Amino acid sequence: MSETIAGVTIPDTALVRDATSLVRDTADETIFHHSRRVFLWGMLTSKARGMEVDPELAYVGGLFHDLGLTSAYRSTHRRFEIDGAEAAYTFLRDHGRSEQEARAVWLAIALHTTPEVPMYLAAEIAVVTLGVETDVLGFHLDDLTEEQRTEVTAAHPRPDFKEKILRAFYDGMADRPETTFGTMNDDVLSHFDPSFQRKNFVDIIKSSAWPE
């Protein structure tokens, strides 16, 4: 039976059920509830903007977007966003979704910490960033009614969420600091670790192997 939260229907399909089970079994409560809220906020804000989104693809994008922070899916050599994107791509292909559809969700997850760019791509890509920006940064709240906010957070509470999600980011990236270069993720490492040394883009250019 389909579940509806704040007017958003979560499809009652095998793909959605399997995605929910996978993330439930892999992520902690903070990541799970955050990921479900990302889907819900993304669907609500995209609808407010007149965007048509495939709900199954949006669901996998929302549910898997932080999977690369979990011990089951994280690597030690690449950005956590790519770890989650790879997991989503494989999951969707295994569930019969096309290469194009799976690649769109790959991009949605890989780019969800890259400001602005997703808004110029397909709706299934933009919807994840809209959801993330709403839940983590508090953007787009004007697109939501008070009733929608209340219903979503009642279904998926966010107790001490700001501190918990920052800690989840740090724990998922602390052993691969080099992967945060050129992203906002190095802000998280420097917040928790005063000894963290950021790479500097200008220094890299000036010290490159080119002689001039």
C-alpha positions as CSV (number, residue, x, y, z in Angstrom):
1,M,0.0,0.0,0.0
2,S,1.4,3.4,-1.0
3,E,2.4,5.8,1.8
4,T,1.6,9.5,1.5
5,I,3.4,12.2,3.4
6,A,2.6,15.9,3.0
7,G,0.8,15.1,-0.2
8,V,3.8,13.2,-1.7
9,T,3.1,9.6,-2.5
10,I,5.9,7.1,-2.0
11,P,5.5,4.6,-4.8
12,D,4.6,1.1,-3.6
13,T,6.9,-0.7,-6.0
14,A,9.5,-3.4,-5.6
15,L,12.2,-1.0,-6.5
16,V,11.2,1.5,-3.8
17,R,10.7,-1.2,-1.2
18,D,14.2,-2.7,-2.0
19,A,15.8,0.8,-1.9
20,T,14.2,1.5,1.5
21,S,15.4,-1.9,2.9
22,L,18.9,-1.4,1.6
23,V,19.3,2.0,3.2
24,R,17.5,1.0,6.4
25,D,20.0,-1.9,6.7
26,T,23.0,0.2,5.9
27,A,22.6,3.7,7.3
28,D,22.0,4.9,10.8
29,E,18.8,6.8,11.9
30,T,20.2,10.2,11.1
31,I,21.2,9.3,7.5
32,F,18.0,7.3,6.9
33,H,15.6,10.0,8.1
34,H,17.6,12.7,6.3
35,S,17.5,10.8,3.1
36,R,13.8,10.3,3.2
37,R,13.3,14.0,4.0
38,V,15.6,14.8,1.0
39,F,13.2,12.9,-1.3
40,L,10.1,14.5,0.2
41,W,11.5,18.1,0.2
42,G,12.8,17.5,-3.4
43,M,9.4,16.4,-4.6
44,L,7.6,19.3,-2.9
45,T,10.0,22.0,-4.1
46,S,10.2,20.6,-7.6
47,K,6.4,20.5,-7.8
48,A,6.3,24.1,-6.6
49,R,8.5,25.0,-9.5
50,G,6.4,23.1,-12.1
51,M,8.9,20.4,-12.6
52,E,7.8,16.8,-13.5
53,V,10.0,14.2,-11.8
54,D,10.0,10.4,-12.0
55,P,9.2,9.5,-8.4
56,E,11.1,6.2,-8.4
57,L,14.3,7.9,-9.7
58,A,13.9,10.8,-7.3
59,Y,13.4,8.3,-4.4
60,V,16.6,6.4,-5.2
61,G,18.5,9.6,-5.7
62,G,17.3,10.9,-2.3
63,L,17.8,7.6,-0.4
64,F,21.2,6.8,-1.9
65,H,22.8,10.3,-1.9
66,D,24.7,9.9,1.4
67,L,25.2,6.1,1.1
68,G,28.9,6.8,0.4
69,L,29.3,7.9,4.0
70,T,28.3,4.5,5.3
71,S,30.8,1.7,6.1
72,A,29.2,-0.7,3.6
73,Y,29.6,1.6,0.6
74,R,32.4,4.0,1.3
75,S,35.8,3.8,-0.4
76,T,39.0,5.3,0.8
77,H,40.1,6.9,-2.5
78,R,37.2,8.8,-4.1
79,R,34.6,11.4,-3.1
80,F,31.7,10.0,-1.0
81,E,29.3,11.4,-3.6
82,I,30.7,9.1,-6.2
83,D,30.5,6.1,-3.9
84,G,26.7,6.7,-3.5
85,A,26.3,7.4,-7.2
86,E,27.9,4.1,-8.1
87,A,25.7,2.2,-5.7
88,A,22.6,3.9,-7.1
89,Y,23.6,3.2,-10.7
90,T,24.1,-0.5,-10.0
91,F,20.9,-0.7,-8.0
92,L,18.8,0.9,-10.8
93,R,20.3,-1.2,-13.6
94,D,19.8,-4.4,-11.5
95,H,16.1,-3.3,-11.1
96,G,15.6,-2.9,-14.9
97,R,16.0,0.8,-15.3
98,S,17.7,2.0,-18.4
99,E,21.2,3.2,-18.8
100,Q,20.0,6.8,-19.3
101,E,17.8,6.7,-16.2
102,A,20.5,5.2,-14.0
103,R,23.1,7.7,-15.3
104,A,20.7,10.6,-14.5
105,V,20.6,9.4,-10.9
106,W,24.3,8.9,-10.9
107,L,24.7,12.5,-11.8
108,A,22.1,13.6,-9.3
109,I,24.1,12.1,-6.5
110,A,27.6,12.9,-7.8
111,L,26.6,16.6,-8.1
112,H,24.5,17.1,-5.0
113,T,27.3,19.1,-3.3
114,T,28.0,21.1,-6.4
115,P,26.1,24.3,-6.2
116,E,24.0,25.6,-9.1
117,V,25.0,23.1,-11.9
118,P,22.2,20.5,-11.2
119,M,19.6,23.2,-11.7
120,Y,20.5,23.3,-15.4
121,L,20.2,19.6,-15.9
122,A,17.3,17.1,-15.9
123,A,14.6,17.3,-13.3
124,E,15.7,13.9,-11.8
125,I,19.1,15.5,-11.2
126,A,17.9,18.8,-9.8
127,V,15.4,17.2,-7.5
128,V,18.1,15.7,-5.2
129,T,20.0,19.0,-4.9
130,L,16.7,20.8,-4.1
131,G,16.0,18.3,-1.3
132,V,19.5,18.4,0.1
133,E,19.6,22.2,0.1
134,T,16.3,22.3,1.9
135,D,17.2,19.8,4.6
136,V,20.8,20.7,5.3
137,L,21.0,24.4,4.4
138,G,17.5,25.5,5.0
139,F,17.1,26.9,1.4
140,H,13.7,26.8,-0.4
141,L,11.7,26.8,2.8
142,D,9.4,29.5,1.2
143,D,8.4,26.8,-1.3
144,L,6.8,24.8,1.5
145,T,3.8,25.4,3.7
146,E,4.0,25.2,7.4
147,E,1.7,22.1,7.2
148,Q,4.1,20.4,4.8
149,R,7.1,21.1,7.0
150,T,5.3,19.8,10.1
151,E,4.1,16.6,8.4
152,V,7.4,15.7,6.9
153,T,9.3,16.3,10.2
154,A,6.7,14.4,12.1
155,A,7.2,11.4,9.9
156,H,11.0,11.8,9.8
157,P,12.2,13.8,12.9
158,R,15.4,15.7,12.9
159,P,16.6,15.8,16.6
160,D,19.9,17.7,16.9
161,F,20.2,17.1,13.1
162,K,22.7,19.9,12.4
163,E,25.4,18.5,14.7
164,K,24.6,14.9,13.8
165,I,24.8,15.4,10.1
166,L,28.1,17.3,10.4
167,R,29.5,14.5,12.4
168,A,28.3,12.0,9.8
169,F,30.0,14.0,7.1
170,Y,33.3,14.1,9.1
171,D,33.2,10.4,10.0
172,G,32.6,9.5,6.4
173,M,35.5,11.6,5.0
174,A,38.2,11.9,7.7
175,D,40.2,9.0,6.3
176,R,40.2,10.4,2.7
177,P,40.8,14.1,3.2
178,E,42.4,14.5,-0.3
179,T,38.9,13.8,-1.8
180,T,37.5,17.0,-0.4
181,F,39.7,19.3,-2.5
182,G,37.7,21.6,-4.6
183,T,34.5,20.9,-2.7
184,M,32.7,22.4,0.3
185,N,33.5,19.2,2.2
186,D,36.9,20.5,3.3
187,D,34.9,23.0,5.5
188,V,33.7,20.0,7.5
189,L,37.2,18.5,8.0
190,S,38.6,21.9,9.1
191,H,35.7,22.3,11.6
192,F,36.4,19.1,13.4
193,D,40.2,18.9,12.9
194,P,42.2,22.1,13.5
195,S,45.3,20.4,12.1
196,F,43.6,19.8,8.7
197,Q,45.5,21.5,5.9
198,R,43.5,22.6,2.9
199,K,45.0,22.4,-0.6
200,N,45.2,25.7,-2.3
201,F,44.2,25.9,-5.9
202,V,46.5,28.9,-6.6
203,D,49.5,27.1,-5.0
204,I,48.8,24.0,-7.2
205,I,48.9,26.2,-10.3
206,K,52.0,28.0,-9.3
207,S,53.9,24.8,-8.3
208,S,52.8,22.8,-11.3
209,A,55.4,21.1,-13.6
210,W,55.0,23.7,-16.3
211,P,58.2,25.8,-16.5
212,E,56.8,29.2,-17.2
